[in-house]
Amino acid sequence: FSALTICKSLHMCLADLNTEVTLFQMKSKINQDDHEYWFGLNAHDKPTYRYVSNNKSIEYSPHNSKLVNNEGCVYVKQQNDFFKFESAKCREHRRFICTKTDECDGVSMKHGNSKCVITAEERDLVAY
């Protein structure tokens, strides 16, 4: 959950990749590499997958996605020209995607502006 903590410290939240359009918009902002990125969908302490920003349930996932409830968190990965979602234990180390949002994990993000300063360590982890 350090990804969520870092996003919130920047007055952002883990990204919602809830439509195909959003997924392809994200593609233009991340490195075209083999990295896997955490985003805001998880089933941690919940019976179903929901987005951490607004608690909405999953309505879209790419074909060939593999989500297993007992693994908790979801990451996106690119295979060839396609994306898919997969689940994994939330403690696993991956890069992550933060986005501006009105609310994150039940906390308003409206009260401040996003910080523009990102530490070198965070820069290695954050897709911005």
N, C-alpha and C positions, 0 to 999 in steps of 0.2 A: 503493500500500500504506500510505499514511498513515492510512487508516481503520482498518486492522488494528492499527497501532501505537498509535493513540489508544485503541481498545477495550482492548488489552492493558494499557496504562498505568492503566486504570480497573479492572483485574482482571476484565475481561469479554472477550467475543469477538464477532466479527461474527455476527449471528443466523443460526440455522438456520430456514429456512422450508420445512420438509420435509413438511408436511401442509396440507391445506386449512384445518383448524381453526387451526393456528398462523398461517397467513396472515390469517385473519379476526380473530384475537386481536391481531395487529400493527396491523390497520386502526384499532382503537379507540385506539391509542397514538400515532399519527402525525397530522400535520396533514392535513386533507382538502384537498389541493392538487394541483398538477400536478408535484410533485417526483418525482424518481427516486431510489431508495435502494439503495446497495450493501448486500449481505448476504453471508453466509459461503460462498457457493457459487462455486467457481472451477476453472479448468483450467490455471492457471499452472504451467508446468513439469510438467504431468501429461497423460496421454493422454485422460483422461475427467474430467468434472465431479465434484468431491468437496467436502464441507463442511470448512472449515478447522478447526472445533472438534474433530471426531472422525474425519476422513478417510473418512467414509462416502460412498458414491456416491449420486448423485441417484436418488430413487425416485418423486418427485412433482414435477410442474410443471403450472401452469395451462394450459388450452387456449390456443392461439395464441401460446405462448411461442416465442421465436426464439433458440436457443443455437448459437453457432458456435465450435468449439474453438479456432481460432487467435486469438480475441479475449480469452481469458483469464478475465475476471471477469464476474460476473452481477449485475444490478440488477433490482429489482421496480418496476413502475409500474402505476398505476391508469388504466384506460380505462373511462369511464362507471362502472358498478358492478362491474367485473371487474378482476382483476389479471392480469398476465402477467410472465414473466421474459424478459429480453433480455440479450445479452452485449455487452461493449464492452472496449476497451483499459483495462487496470487503472489507467493514469495519468490517466484522465479525471476531472474534478471532479464529485462528486455528494455528496449527503447520504448518511448511512449509519446502520445500525441495530446497536446493541450489545446483548447480553444476557448475563446471568450464566450461567456454565458451569463445569464441573469442569476442563476442559482446553481449551487454545486453541493451535493450531499446534504441538502436541507438548509444550506447557509446562503444568504444573499451575497452575490458578487458585485452588486451595483454600487456599493459605497466607495469604491476606489477605482483608479485606473490601473490597467495592467502595467507592471513594472517592465522597463525596457532593458534592465541589466540582468544578465544570466551568467552565473558562474561557469568556469571552464568545465567543471564536473557535470553541471546540469546541461550544458551545451552538448556534451557527448551523449546524453540520454534523451533530450527533448527534440522532437521534430517540430520546427516552427516555421 
